Amino acid sequence: KQWAGALQLFEEMRSERSLEPNIITYSAAISACEKGGQWTEALRLFAEVRGKCWLKLDVITYNAAISACEKGQRWVEALGLHEEMQTKGWLRPTVISYSAAISACEKGKQWAEALRLFEEMQTKHCLTPNSITWNAVISACEKGEQWVDALRLFVEMQTIHQLSPTVITCNAVISALGKGQQGNAAVRLFEEMQTEYRLKPSVITCSAAMSACAVGHQWTQALQLFEEMETRLWLTPNVISYSAVITACEKGQQWARALRLFDDMQIKHWLTPNVITYSAAISACENGGQFVEALWLFQEMQTKHQIRPDVITCNAAISACEKGQRWAEALWFYNEMHAKHRLKLDVITCNAAISACVKGQAWAEALWLFEDMRSRHWLDPDVLTCSAAISACEEGQQWAEVLRHFEDLQELTMHAQEFTWFSMPSKKK
């Protein structure tokens, strides 16, 4: 822990030797704490030196403080210090200043601010961004799911600034393309980084490419990439890699393959699944009609690994109950989400639970769920919700309720009649 040693020397200098630290000493101490991940200590020292009016703050001190904010994911404070630095007439921000501020925005998912700073450094201060700056702004676009901007910047750094992308650059762009549902482009870049840029993909690269395949329902491509990781690239998959390929198999309706991979990650690599892995495995069971297996996994994640389920996990479990025509279990999950797990339900949750009750001919419970989602959870029903409610009313011969829900449906969409007319009761008038 070099930061601790640096801080100890700093304090000894003041207490034992009666020496007053100058701006260079403060900058070194702040930088040591920042590099050691001790951002609170770094900002404490910065506040201390800022209060000493006889010490003139320099760019190095500000850069270290901004970097500390970035490490602590305090993007607001980072931007504040960056702006404050420019109000000092004798200070001019450097490429390092802007790179640190842009990185802070990236970690805070403030892609618009990152792009603004990126343009400002070039137009206002005539600074040329380096690879670190490019990587930070492209990563910010990826975090903000702005794949078009990420791809534009990726092209610009090579064509206009003659900079070669790094593995970090490619990772960010591949991930951005995946989030933008550009699976083919992501896989193409994965191949080009090896053939054109002569870069070896990392585990992060492979995971990002497989996630892109999952979004694009390209499960065969994801499996191929997964196999290449170990056989050709000599990389050991991690939990994120397994989660990505299991999700791809789940999206591709390959529940048996998904479960084999789920077992393989624990037996072969001694990896502990996380909530994303479990959610994907439970969804795979739901797609394959494996109701019992889905519920077993749901219980195992909590009892064996003490993993708290999220909304996606619970939705998958409720959908598995719906597919297995187990409306009572679906209703139990619905209540447990709020009462036990303190999760905020969404429309997907309600739709699955209502559909399970409708299929189980529990029309009274289905209508209760419909009202509960509005009154207790403040959720607006969508077309699927209203359609399920209409079906429940038909089963219970609640014709007045049918008309009321149909009016709700007409308000939701211009195509309501076309979507649900055939669901209207035809046997009894």
Solvent accessible surface area in square Angstrom, and as a share of the most:
residue,aa,sasa,rsa
1,K,196,0.83
2,Q,168,0.75
3,W,55,0.19
4,A,39,0.30
5,G,33,0.32
6,A,32,0.25
7,L,24,0.12
8,Q,111,0.49
9,L,119,0.59
10,F,7,0.03
11,E,65,0.29
12,E,49,0.22
13,M,38,0.17
14,R,69,0.25
15,S,86,0.56
16,E,132,0.59
17,R,165,0.60
18,S,97,0.62
19,L,94,0.47
20,E,105,0.47
21,P,2,0.01
22,N,75,0.38
23,I,29,0.15
24,I,125,0.63
25,T,37,0.21
26,Y,0,0.00
27,S,6,0.04
28,A,61,0.47
29,A,4,0.03
30,I,0,0.00
31,S,28,0.18
32,A,25,0.19
33,C,1,0.00
34,E,11,0.05
35,K,153,0.65
36,G,32,0.31
37,G,40,0.38
38,Q,60,0.27
39,W,62,0.22
40,T,83,0.48
41,E,43,0.19
42,A,0,0.00
43,L,37,0.19
44,R,106,0.39
45,L,0,0.00
46,F,4,0.02
47,A,57,0.44
48,E,48,0.22
49,V,1,0.00
50,R,106,0.39
51,G,62,0.60
52,K,35,0.15
53,C,122,0.73
54,W,161,0.57
55,L,28,0.14
56,K,124,0.53
57,L,12,0.06
58,D,43,0.22
59,V,28,0.16
60,I,113,0.57
61,T,0,0.00
62,Y,0,0.00
63,N,15,0.08
64,A,8,0.06
65,A,0,0.00
66,I,0,0.00
67,S,18,0.12
68,A,0,0.00
69,C,0,0.00
70,E,18,0.08
71,K,89,0.38
72,G,13,0.12
73,Q,118,0.52
74,R,96,0.35
75,W,71,0.25
76,V,92,0.53
77,E,63,0.28
78,A,0,0.00
79,L,19,0.10
80,G,40,0.38
81,L,15,0.07
82,H,0,0.00
83,E,79,0.35
84,E,47,0.21
85,M,0,0.00
86,Q,40,0.18
87,T,109,0.63
88,K,57,0.24
89,G,80,0.77
90,W,132,0.46
91,L,18,0.09
92,R,129,0.47
93,P,2,0.01
94,T,49,0.28
95,V,31,0.18
96,I,110,0.56
97,S,0,0.00
98,Y,0,0.00
99,S,8,0.05
100,A,9,0.07
101,A,0,0.00
102,I,0,0.00
103,S,17,0.11
104,A,0,0.00
105,C,0,0.00
106,E,19,0.09
107,K,78,0.33
108,G,18,0.17
109,K,132,0.56
110,Q,54,0.24
111,W,80,0.28
112,A,60,0.47
113,E,49,0.22
114,A,0,0.00
115,L,25,0.12
116,R,99,0.36
117,L,0,0.00
118,F,3,0.01
119,E,82,0.37
120,E,30,0.13
121,M,0,0.00
122,Q,48,0.21
123,T,106,0.62
124,K,128,0.54
125,H,24,0.11
126,C,110,0.66
127,L,24,0.12
128,T,94,0.54
129,P,2,0.01
130,N,59,0.30
131,S,34,0.22
132,I,114,0.58
133,T,0,0.00
134,W,1,0.00
135,N,17,0.09
136,A,8,0.06
137,V,0,0.00
138,I,0,0.00
139,S,18,0.12
140,A,0,0.00
141,C,0,0.00
142,E,16,0.07
143,K,73,0.31
144,G,17,0.16
145,E,107,0.48
146,Q,53,0.24
147,W,75,0.26
148,V,92,0.53
149,D,30,0.16
150,A,0,0.00
151,L,61,0.30
152,R,91,0.33
153,L,0,0.00
154,F,10,0.04
155,V,75,0.43
156,E,45,0.20
157,M,0,0.00
158,Q,42,0.19
159,T,84,0.49
160,I,117,0.59
161,H,53,0.24
162,Q,139,0.62
163,L,51,0.25
164,S,86,0.55
165,P,6,0.04
166,T,50,0.29
167,V,38,0.22
168,I,109,0.55
169,T,0,0.00
170,C,0,0.00
171,N,17,0.09
172,A,8,0.06
173,V,0,0.00
174,I,0,0.00
175,S,26,0.17
176,A,1,0.00
177,L,3,0.01
178,G,4,0.04
179,K,88,0.37
180,G,17,0.16
181,Q,133,0.59
182,Q,61,0.27
183,G,6,0.06
184,N,100,0.51
185,A,23,0.18
186,A,0,0.00
187,V,13,0.07
188,R,131,0.48
189,L,10,0.05
190,F,2,0.01
191,E,91,0.41
192,E,60,0.27
193,M,0,0.00
194,Q,32,0.14
195,T,91,0.53
196,E,111,0.50
197,Y,46,0.18
198,R,198,0.72
199,L,39,0.19
200,K,121,0.51
201,P,2,0.01
202,S,35,0.23
203,V,31,0.18
204,I,115,0.58
205,T,0,0.00
206,C,0,0.00
207,S,5,0.03
208,A,15,0.12
209,A,0,0.00
210,M,0,0.00
211,S,48,0.31
212,A,0,0.00
213,C,0,0.00
214,A,4,0.03
215,V,57,0.33
216,G,33,0.32
217,H,112,0.50
218,Q,49,0.22
219,W,54,0.19
220,T,83,0.48
221,Q,47,0.21
222,A,0,0.00
223,L,25,0.12
224,Q,95,0.42
225,L,6,0.03
226,F,12,0.05
227,E,105,0.47
228,E,37,0.17
229,M,0,0.00
230,E,49,0.22
231,T,100,0.58
232,R,124,0.45
233,L,11,0.06
234,W,209,0.73
235,L,29,0.14
236,T,91,0.53
237,P,2,0.02
238,N,53,0.27
239,V,29,0.17
240,I,109,0.55
241,S,0,0.00
242,Y,0,0.00
243,S,7,0.05
244,A,6,0.05
245,V,0,0.00
246,I,0,0.00
247,T,30,0.18
248,A,0,0.00
249,C,0,0.00
250,E,20,0.09
251,K,79,0.33
252,G,13,0.13
253,Q,113,0.50
254,Q,51,0.23
255,W,86,0.30
256,A,43,0.33
257,R,94,0.34
258,A,0,0.00
259,L,24,0.12
260,R,146,0.53
261,L,20,0.10
262,F,5,0.02
263,D,71,0.37
264,D,44,0.23
265,M,0,0.00
266,Q,39,0.17
267,I,134,0.68
268,K,113,0.48
269,H,40,0.18
270,W,221,0.78
271,L,39,0.19
272,T,75,0.44
273,P,2,0.01
274,N,50,0.25
275,V,37,0.21
276,I,104,0.53
277,T,0,0.00
278,Y,0,0.00
279,S,9,0.06
280,A,7,0.05
281,A,0,0.00
282,I,0,0.00
283,S,17,0.11
284,A,0,0.00
285,C,0,0.00
286,E,22,0.10
287,N,45,0.23
288,G,21,0.20
289,G,48,0.46
290,Q,60,0.27
291,F,21,0.09
292,V,112,0.64
293,E,64,0.29
294,A,0,0.00
295,L,35,0.17
296,W,140,0.49
297,L,2,0.01
298,F,2,0.01
299,Q,83,0.37
300,E,21,0.10
301,M,0,0.00
302,Q,36,0.16
303,T,98,0.57
304,K,119,0.51
305,H,44,0.19
306,Q,139,0.62
307,I,30,0.15
308,R,140,0.51
309,P,1,0.01
310,D,46,0.24
311,V,35,0.20
312,I,114,0.58
313,T,0,0.00
314,C,1,0.00
315,N,14,0.07
316,A,7,0.05
317,A,0,0.00
318,I,0,0.00
319,S,18,0.12
320,A,1,0.01
321,C,0,0.00
322,E,18,0.08
323,K,100,0.43
324,G,29,0.28
325,Q,122,0.54
326,R,103,0.37
327,W,79,0.28
328,A,54,0.42
329,E,46,0.21
330,A,0,0.00
331,L,30,0.15
332,W,122,0.43
333,F,6,0.03
334,Y,1,0.00
335,N,59,0.30
336,E,37,0.17
337,M,1,0.00
338,H,66,0.30
339,A,61,0.47
340,K,125,0.53
341,H,14,0.06
342,R,179,0.65
343,L,17,0.09
344,K,156,0.66
345,L,4,0.02
346,D,46,0.24
347,V,37,0.21
348,I,110,0.56
349,T,0,0.00
350,C,0,0.00
351,N,22,0.11
352,A,11,0.09
353,A,0,0.00
354,I,0,0.00
355,S,29,0.19
356,A,0,0.00
357,C,0,0.00
358,V,28,0.16
359,K,102,0.43
360,G,26,0.25
361,Q,135,0.60
362,A,10,0.07
363,W,86,0.30
364,A,55,0.42
365,E,53,0.24
366,A,0,0.00
367,L,26,0.13
368,W,116,0.41
369,L,0,0.00
370,F,0,0.00
371,E,73,0.33
372,D,12,0.06
373,M,0,0.00
374,R,79,0.29
375,S,82,0.53
376,R,105,0.38
377,H,19,0.08
378,W,217,0.76
379,L,25,0.13
380,D,116,0.60
381,P,8,0.05
382,D,51,0.26
383,V,35,0.20
384,L,108,0.54
385,T,0,0.00
386,C,0,0.00
387,S,17,0.11
388,A,18,0.14
389,A,0,0.00
390,I,0,0.00
391,S,32,0.20
392,A,0,0.00
393,C,0,0.00
394,E,55,0.25
395,E,93,0.42
396,G,11,0.11
397,Q,99,0.44
398,Q,65,0.29
399,W,80,0.28
400,A,80,0.62
401,E,50,0.22
402,V,2,0.01
403,L,106,0.53
404,R,89,0.32
405,H,1,0.00
406,F,15,0.06
407,E,103,0.46
408,D,26,0.13
409,L,0,0.00
410,Q,78,0.35
411,E,149,0.67
412,L,80,0.40
413,T,34,0.20
414,M,186,0.83
415,H,121,0.54
416,A,2,0.01
417,Q,96,0.43
418,E,139,0.62
419,F,110,0.46
420,T,1,0.01
421,W,141,0.49
422,F,193,0.80
423,S,39,0.25
424,M,37,0.16
425,P,22,0.14
426,S,85,0.55
427,K,180,0.76
428,K,96,0.40
429,K,207,0.88
